[in-house]
Amino acid sequence: MKRFISFILGVAIFSCLFPAEHFSINLAGNFMIPASEYMRETRQKTAINPELKIGYVFSNGFSIWGGYGFITLDHYNLDPYDLYFLPEDKPTGRQIEHIISLGIGYRHRLFKTISYMIDIGLCEITSRDRMEDGLKHPAAGYRADGALISFTGKNFYAGIVLGYMSSFNRVWVLRAANFYFDEIKCRFGGPKFSFTLGLML
């Protein structure tokens, strides 16, 4: 959250130096499929990722933007090869991922009310796992999104987005047979599909 606030302050300074064509605010509901097979087996096969993005359009459709979102994942089996005593049909824990993103974008009008948008950037995914006594594990990654939007009024728009997000992070695995935690690396993020609503100022 501190980085997202820093981005807002940076945009304010940038806007003083380079007059903006537009500001944009959009809210998206992302439907994500975890890229890691381990995450799909031990957390959830799909997840909902709400996200808020703020953009600053400064020249010919080019923009800089920042975003914040989060994902909540339930544990259904911490170690599918070793946990013989935990039920697989009930959550055994919960993991929360906070996602902060920064990047550049481009928007181009195809027709009178229809445009496409392309965003690429960096992201930081921080995992807070309730099975790990609240320890945080930030990891940097990348993301890319492509959107087709339709303006429903002078300033309001709605659209669909296809994208991908990825970073490598640490996960603690409970080895039940020996009663200890083992640390492994796995890929966080994955392909996503979303609906977005926005406002262009």
C-alpha positions as CSV (number, residue, x, y, z in Angstrom):
1,M,0.0,0.0,0.0
2,K,2.9,2.4,0.7
3,R,4.2,1.9,-2.8
4,F,0.7,2.6,-4.3
5,I,0.5,5.9,-2.2
6,S,4.0,6.8,-3.5
7,F,2.8,6.3,-7.0
8,I,-0.1,8.7,-6.4
9,L,2.3,11.3,-5.1
10,G,4.6,10.7,-8.1
11,V,1.7,11.2,-10.5
12,A,0.8,14.5,-8.8
13,I,4.4,15.7,-9.3
14,F,4.5,14.4,-12.9
15,S,1.2,16.2,-13.7
16,C,2.8,19.4,-12.6
17,L,5.6,18.9,-15.1
18,F,3.6,17.4,-18.0
19,P,0.0,18.5,-18.5
20,A,-2.4,15.5,-18.6
21,E,-4.8,14.7,-21.5
22,H,-6.9,12.5,-19.2
23,F,-6.9,10.8,-15.8
24,S,-8.5,7.3,-15.7
25,I,-9.9,5.3,-12.8
26,N,-11.1,1.8,-13.3
27,L,-12.2,-1.1,-11.1
28,A,-11.8,-4.7,-12.4
29,G,-13.0,-8.1,-11.2
30,N,-10.4,-10.6,-12.3
31,F,-11.1,-14.3,-12.7
32,M,-7.6,-15.9,-12.3
33,I,-6.3,-19.4,-12.8
34,P,-3.1,-20.0,-10.7
35,A,-0.2,-20.8,-13.1
36,S,1.5,-23.2,-10.6
37,E,0.2,-26.7,-10.5
38,Y,1.1,-26.8,-6.8
39,M,-1.1,-23.8,-6.1
40,R,-4.0,-25.4,-8.0
41,E,-3.6,-28.6,-6.1
42,T,-3.2,-27.1,-2.6
43,R,-5.1,-23.8,-2.8
44,Q,-7.9,-23.2,-5.4
45,K,-8.2,-24.0,-9.1
46,T,-9.6,-20.5,-9.7
47,A,-9.6,-17.2,-7.7
48,I,-11.3,-13.8,-7.8
49,N,-8.9,-10.8,-7.9
50,P,-10.6,-7.4,-7.4
51,E,-8.3,-4.5,-8.5
52,L,-8.3,-0.7,-8.6
53,K,-6.1,1.1,-11.2
54,I,-5.4,4.8,-11.6
55,G,-3.9,6.0,-14.9
56,Y,-2.4,9.3,-16.1
57,V,-2.7,9.8,-19.9
58,F,0.0,12.3,-20.9
59,S,0.5,12.1,-24.6
60,N,-1.2,10.6,-27.7
61,G,-2.9,7.8,-25.7
62,F,0.2,6.8,-23.7
63,S,-0.1,6.6,-20.0
64,I,1.5,5.6,-16.7
65,W,-0.6,3.7,-14.2
66,G,-0.6,2.1,-10.8
67,G,-2.8,-0.6,-9.3
68,Y,-3.7,-2.4,-6.1
69,G,-5.5,-5.7,-5.8
70,F,-5.7,-8.8,-3.6
71,I,-6.5,-12.5,-3.8
72,T,-7.8,-14.7,-1.0
73,L,-7.0,-18.4,-1.4
74,D,-8.2,-21.2,0.9
75,H,-5.9,-24.2,1.6
76,Y,-7.6,-27.5,0.8
77,N,-4.6,-29.7,1.2
78,L,-1.1,-28.4,2.2
79,D,0.8,-31.3,0.8
80,P,-1.2,-33.7,-1.5
81,Y,1.6,-36.3,-1.3
82,D,2.1,-36.3,2.5
83,L,-1.0,-35.1,4.4
84,Y,-3.0,-38.2,5.0
85,F,-4.9,-37.0,8.0
86,L,-6.3,-33.6,6.8
87,P,-9.6,-33.7,4.9
88,E,-9.4,-32.5,1.3
89,D,-12.9,-31.1,1.1
90,K,-12.6,-28.5,3.9
91,P,-10.2,-25.5,4.0
92,T,-7.3,-26.0,6.4
93,G,-6.0,-22.5,6.2
94,R,-6.1,-19.2,4.3
95,Q,-3.5,-17.3,2.2
96,I,-3.9,-13.6,1.2
97,E,-1.9,-12.1,-1.7
98,H,-1.6,-8.3,-1.9
99,I,-0.7,-7.1,-5.4
100,I,0.8,-3.7,-6.2
101,S,1.5,-2.9,-9.9
102,L,3.2,0.0,-11.8
103,G,3.5,0.3,-15.6
104,I,2.9,2.0,-18.8
105,G,-0.1,1.8,-21.2
106,Y,-1.4,2.7,-24.5
107,R,-5.0,3.4,-25.7
108,H,-6.2,3.7,-29.3
109,R,-9.7,4.3,-30.6
110,L,-10.9,1.8,-33.2
111,F,-14.4,3.2,-33.7
112,K,-16.4,6.1,-32.3
113,T,-17.1,4.4,-29.0
114,I,-14.8,1.4,-29.0
115,S,-11.1,1.5,-28.1
116,Y,-8.4,-1.0,-27.2
117,M,-5.9,-0.7,-24.3
118,I,-2.6,-2.4,-23.7
119,D,-0.9,-2.2,-20.3
120,I,2.5,-3.7,-19.3
121,G,4.4,-3.3,-16.1
122,L,5.9,-4.7,-13.0
123,C,4.1,-6.1,-9.9
124,E,4.9,-7.1,-6.4
125,I,3.0,-9.9,-4.9
126,T,3.1,-10.2,-1.1
127,S,1.8,-13.3,0.5
128,R,0.4,-13.5,4.0
129,D,-0.3,-17.0,5.1
130,R,-2.3,-17.7,8.3
131,M,-0.5,-21.0,8.6
132,E,2.8,-19.1,8.8
133,D,2.0,-16.9,11.8
134,G,1.4,-13.9,9.5
135,L,4.9,-13.8,7.8
136,K,5.1,-11.7,4.7
137,H,7.0,-12.8,1.5
138,P,7.2,-10.0,-1.1
139,A,8.4,-11.0,-4.6
140,A,8.7,-8.9,-7.8
141,G,7.2,-10.0,-11.1
142,Y,5.7,-8.8,-14.3
143,R,2.2,-8.4,-15.8
144,A,0.6,-7.6,-19.2
145,D,-3.1,-6.8,-20.0
146,G,-5.0,-6.2,-23.2
147,A,-8.5,-4.7,-23.1
148,L,-11.3,-3.9,-25.4
149,I,-13.5,-1.1,-24.0
150,S,-16.7,0.6,-25.0
151,F,-17.7,4.1,-23.9
152,T,-21.2,4.2,-22.6
153,G,-21.2,7.9,-22.1
154,K,-18.9,10.8,-22.4
155,N,-16.6,9.7,-19.6
156,F,-17.8,6.2,-18.5
157,Y,-16.6,3.0,-20.1
158,A,-16.8,-0.8,-19.7
159,G,-14.8,-3.6,-21.2
160,I,-13.3,-7.0,-21.0
161,V,-9.6,-7.7,-20.3
162,L,-7.3,-10.6,-20.9
163,G,-4.0,-10.7,-19.1
164,Y,-1.2,-12.5,-17.4
165,M,0.6,-11.9,-14.1
166,S,3.6,-13.8,-12.7
167,S,6.2,-13.8,-9.9
168,F,8.1,-16.5,-8.0
169,N,7.6,-16.7,-4.3
170,R,8.2,-19.0,-1.3
171,V,5.6,-21.4,0.1
172,W,5.8,-23.4,3.4
173,V,4.8,-27.0,3.0
174,L,3.8,-29.1,6.0
175,R,5.4,-32.6,5.8
176,A,2.9,-34.4,8.0
177,A,4.8,-37.7,8.1
178,N,7.7,-35.9,9.9
179,F,5.8,-33.0,11.4
180,Y,8.0,-30.1,10.0
181,F,7.6,-27.3,7.5
182,D,9.6,-27.3,4.3
183,E,10.1,-24.2,2.1
184,I,9.7,-24.5,-1.7
185,K,9.5,-22.0,-4.5
186,C,6.5,-21.7,-6.8
187,R,5.0,-19.4,-9.3
188,F,2.3,-16.9,-8.1
189,G,-0.2,-15.3,-10.4
190,G,-1.4,-16.7,-13.8
191,P,-3.7,-16.0,-16.7
192,K,-6.8,-13.9,-16.0
193,F,-10.0,-12.7,-17.5
194,S,-11.9,-9.7,-16.2
195,F,-14.7,-7.2,-16.6
196,T,-13.8,-3.6,-16.0
197,L,-15.7,-0.4,-15.3
198,G,-13.9,2.9,-15.6
199,L,-14.1,6.7,-15.6
200,M,-12.0,9.0,-17.9
201,L,-11.6,12.5,-16.6
